Amino acid sequence: MELGLPAAVVGGALIALLLGLFGGGGSVLATPLLLYVVGIHDPHVAIGTGAAAVAVNAGANLAAQARSGQVKWPCAISFAAAGLAGSLAGAALAQTVDGQALLGAFAVAMLAVGAAMLRQPRRAGNAEVRLEMAVTLKLVPAGLAVGFAAGFFGIGGGFLIVPGLMAATGMTLASASASSLLSVLVFGIATASTYALAGRVDGPALLAMIAGGAIGVAIARPLAPRLAKHVLLARRLFAAMVIITALYVAWKAFGSLIA
């Protein structure tokens, strides 16, 4: 069922809301939304457009989180800078892959996102973490690997960035979720730019998702504190939605490949 640009507005709001609440995960819904609801038929165009929309929404959420003081800028910048090269390489490689085969791989990535979000996140951590050499040596390779995955699949990568930041630095979940938005922004810009240069970004759909994203950011700001007591349940419900969507994408993609 193709609903066009109004669905892109609603989808942009949903993705921005999820980014604001969880720091990641929502971007994996962008490509299926654009393909199966909005009506974009080229998987590469859907990925490029979704990456651009996610980048804008992440930037808006990052501005809001920066005012709260949760972003650990030195760690966030190191992770994002390392991942930039990876995201450019991943996006370039993805454009050489058949569209339906890419969607099949994307479905597997979505299943990984859903499984990761089913686990209870670690909440303890150091709220005063500092960027030291030992931390940098962990951040750089992690950022490079996550950036490549984000670029290849056209996703923000927040579901990988958050645990990566926590493992490398020992920061709290709240700080990791806020700090991850810088990488989501950088990886999204890198991926979208690569696709845009190839003419694979749909302008009207992108603008519709950006408009919806402004709504999602506004909703996330007051909702996040209220969700704190029920965040695990919310994550698991969202994870179930991601897994169901992944199975649908896999069915469509592998069906097309077999046909």
N, C-alpha and C positions, 0 to 999 in steps of 0.2 A: 504494500500500500504506500503510494507516494503522496505526501502531503505538502511538499514544496517548502517555500521560505518560512511560513509560520512555524513549521516543525523545527526549522533551524534556529529560530528565536528561542523556542522552548528548550531545545537541546543545549544551546549555549548557556542558558540560565542554569540548567541542571549540572552541566560540567563545571561551571564556575562555582556553584554551590558546593559540589563535592570536593573541589580543590581547596576551597576555603575551610571546609570542615575537617578533611582528612589529610590535606597536603599532597594527595595523589590518588590515582585509581580512576578518576572520572574521565581522564583523557582517552581511555581505551574504548569508551562508548562513542567517541566522535565519529570514527570511521563507519561503524555499523549504522549509526544514525543517518549519516549523509548518504550512504548507499541504499539502505532499505526503507527509509522513511522520507527523507528529503527528495531523493530521486536522482542522485548523481550516479552514473552508470560505470564510470571508469574508476577502478580501485585506486589507481595512482593519484587521480584528481581528488578523490575523497580523503586520502591520506595527507596530501599536501595541504588541502583546505583545513582539515581537522587540526593539523599541527600548527597552522597559523592562528586559528581561533584559540587553541589551548595556550599558546604563547601570550596572547593578549590578555586572556582571563587570568593567567598566572601572574602577569605583571600587575594587574589591578589588585589581586589578592596579596601580592608581595608588598605593595604600598601600604595596605591596611595592616599587615603583620609587622611591618617595620615600625609603625607608630606605636605598637604595643611593646617593642623592645625585645621580642622573642628571637629575632634573626641574629644568628652568630655570623657576622659578616666575613671575618677572615676565613673561617672554615667553609662557608657557603661559596665564597669567591674561588677558593682553591679547587673545590670539587667541580664547580661549573667550568672553570678555565680548563681543567684537565679533560673534562667530558666534551668540550667543544669540538676538538679534532675528531673524536670518536663519532659524534653525531653527524658531522659532515661526511665522514667516510661511510657510515651506515646508510644515510639517505642516498648517497650516490650509488651504492651497491644495490639498494632496493629498487631503483629505477631500471635496473637491467634485468630484474626478475619478472617473469610472467605475472600478470595481475592476479589471477585466480590462485596460483601457487603462493603468491605473497599473502593473500587472504587466508590460505590454509595455515601458513606459519603464524599469521597474526592471531588466528583462533587459538593456537597453542599458547601463544604469549598471554592471551586473555585468560585462559585457564590457569596459568601461573599466577596472574594478578589475583584472581578469585581465591585461589588456594592460599596465597600469602595473606590476604585480608581476613581469612577465616581464623588465623592464629591470633592469640591474644598478644597485643603489642607490649613490649617491655616499657614500664613507666619510670623506673628509677633511672637516675643519671646525674651527671654533674651540671648544675645550672651555670657554673662559672668556667666552663671549658675554655681553654686557650689553644691557639695554633702553635704547636711546637714541631720540631723536626720529625719526631717519631710519628706524630699525628699526620703530618704532611705526606710521609712515605706510605701511609695507608690510604689517604684520601685520593692521591693522584691515580694509582691504578684502578681503584674503585670507580672514580669519576670517568675514566677513559672507557671502561667496560660498559657502564650504565649508559653513557652517552652514545656508544655504538648501537646498543639495543634500542634506545629511544629514537635515534635517527632511522634505523632500519625499519622499525615498525610504525614510525610516525606517531609515537605516544610521548607523553610528558616524562614518563619514567619515575614519577613520584613514589610508586609502590616499591621501587628498588632504591631510590635515593634516600628515603627516610631511614630504612634499616642500615644502609651503607654509612650514612652520617653517624648514626648511633654507634655502630660497631667500630668505626675508625676513631671517633672522638670521645665517646662516652657521654655525649650530651643527652638531655632529656628528650622525651617524645615530642613535647610541645615545641621545643627549640628546633628539633630535626624537621618537624612538619612545616614550620615557618621558614627555616633556612632552605628547605628543598625547593621552594618556589622559585628561587633564583636560577637553579639548574633547569627546572621545567621551562622557565622563560627563555634561557639561553639555548637549550636544546631545541625548543620549539621554533625559535627564530632561525637557527641554523638549518633545521630540516625544511621548514617552509620556504626559506630562501632558495634552497637547492631545487625544490619542486617548482617554485615560481619562475626561476630562470628557464625551466623546461616548459613553461606555459601550463603547468598542472595545478593551478589554484583557481577555484571558482569564486570570483569577486562578490557577486550578490549573496551567495550562501555564507561567505566569510563575514560580510557586513551584518547579516542577520544574526549570526552566532555571536558576534561581538556585542550587538545590541542586547541580546538575551543575557550575555555574560554580565553586563552592568547590573541587571536585575538580580542575578545569582549572587554577585558580590555583596549587594546591599542586604540580601536575605541572610547570607552566611555570617555577617558581622554580629548581629544580636543573637543568632541561633546557636553559635558555637558554644558559649558558656552554658546555655540551657541543655545542650546535648551531652555535656561532660559526664553526667551520671549514667547515661545510657549509650555511651559511645561504642562499647563492644557489641551490643545488640545491633546498633545501626550499621556498624562495619560488616557484621555477618549477613544482615539482610541485603546490603549492597553487594557483598561478595556473591551471594546466591544469584542476584540479578546479572552480575558479570558472567558467571559460569553458564547460566542459561543462554545468554546472548552469544557466548563463545561457541556453544554447541550448535546454535542456529547458523552462525557464520561458517563453521566447519562443514555443516551439512550443505549449505549453498555452494561453498567453494569447491569441496571435493566432488559434489554432484556435477558441477560444471566441468571439472577436470576429467571426470570419467566419461561424461557425454562428449 
